[in-house]
Each structure stands twice: as C-alpha cells, then as structure tokens.
Amino acid sequence: MPTFTKIVAATDFSDDSNFALGYAQEMARRFSAELIVVHVDQPLAPVMISELSPGLDVGAMNRIAEEQRLLALRELDQTTARLRESGLKVRSLLRVGAPFLEIINAAHSEGADLIVVGTHGRSGLAHVLMGSVAERVVNKAHCAVLTVRHPDRKFRHPLDKPEKAERAEKAEKPDKPSK
C-alpha cells in the first residue's frame, strides 16, 4: 500500500478545484501528510499593445495583473488558514507561468509523492486547442496523480450538438414533482 508524505493540491478556486481539494484534504488527514496548496497565475499573453489598441497602457495592464495576483494570494491564504484550523499541516505556493508546468515543478521541488488536481471537463474545440491541465499533469508528472471530476460535470462527446447534450442531461435528471 502506498503512503504519501507530501501532497500537492492544485487550485484555481473554482468549484471543480475546491471539490478536488476536499479529496486532497482527506488524503492528507489519512496519511498524516503535509498538504501544499498551489495556485498558478497565468501571465498575460505577450501581445503588441500598440497594435491591439493605441489607448491601452502597458502600465495599467501590469497593475491589473498584479491586483489579480494579490487577490489570488488572499484567497490562497484564506484556504490554507481554513485547512490549518482543521488540524492539517498545510502550506501554500503561488506560482506564475503555465499551470501544468508550474504544478509539476512545484511537486518536484517540494518532493511531493502525490498531486491532486480537479478536472474541468473541457471538451470539443477548446480541449483540442488548449488541452487539459489535468491531462498534461498526469502525462508529465514524476509522481502519482489523482484527478477528481466534480459530480455535476457530465461527459459530453465533442461531436454532440448542444441540443442533443441538453436532452441527454434532462433525461438523466428526473422532473421535480409539481405542487
């Protein structure tokens, strides 16, 4: 039976990653492991600001990016404080870069033996163009990876038309009795 001493849990503060964080919390508790909560801030894509809009100020864009980082750091601090209050040994890391790469690098540099990451169920063209952070972490990580799908996320085939997918979802949910 494997044991875990350091667990990296990736978060983007979404419902999906919060759900996965619950799994990481339980794993850390069961194995008396240290939990390291990682958030990755993606830098703004380099663009030709002057071509995009002559009125855009690079300084203003940098201030917005810094404000986003400060908000993420605040959220990360609140998350780790809540976990610490529940009795866990927990730390947080804020990284800047490509999410999948920074999650893997954090796990490697911290000596983690498990990464917990939520899946977001991206499908269709978005998945083809951007890929999945969870998928890339699974394929490239040096250690075990637990992917957690939020129970509200349903599989949708990329070739399904939206109307067909909606009908399938309605068929899965029974109608609420009317009063």
Secondary structure, DSSP 8 states (H G I E B T S, - for coil): ----SEEEEE--SSHHHHHHHHHHHHHHHHHT-EEEEEEEE-------HHHH-TT--HHHHHHHHHHHHHHHHHHHHHHHHHHHHTT--EEEEEEES-HHHHHHHHHHHHT-SEEEEEE----HHHHHHH--HHHHHHHH-SSEEEEEE-TT-----TTS-HHHHHHHHHHHS------
